[in-house]
Amino acid sequence: MIFNYHFEVRGYELDSFGHVNNAVYLNYTEQARWEITKEIGLYEFLKKSGDLLVVTEIKTKYIRELNLFQKARIETYFYKEGFFLIFKHIIRNELNEKVNTATVKCIFINKQRIPQNIPDVINKWLFIKISG
């Protein structure tokens, strides 16, 4: 399943060149992941279990700029790779042009900071990763 998170660029997210600062894109994708955890019931699972979903690696590519008040959306899907949960984000502007892509690698850990298996609560939402 592909999840969509819609947002509008705010003034404080701009850099001195008048477009969205590169670091803000990480905030956008993080908020998209929070929304997904809430939507699929993962947030409630994490609250009850005490487990954490921790980012271990981010790869991002900047393609075109976003500007003040521009509307955009983030398309996200995720799959598992061993113990890791991989989120693939594509940020698109209101013209449906690709603005940014990000691959975010996460792992679940328990209260003692020991890696855990990916919980069953999200299995029905996972994409099947195809090699190649």
Secondary structure by P-SEA (a helix, b strand, c coil): cbbbbbbbbccccccccccccaaaaaaaaaaaaaaaaaaaaaaaaaaaacccccccbbbbbbcccccccccbbbbbbbbbcccbbbbbbbbbcccccccbbbbbbbbbbccccccccccccccccccccccc
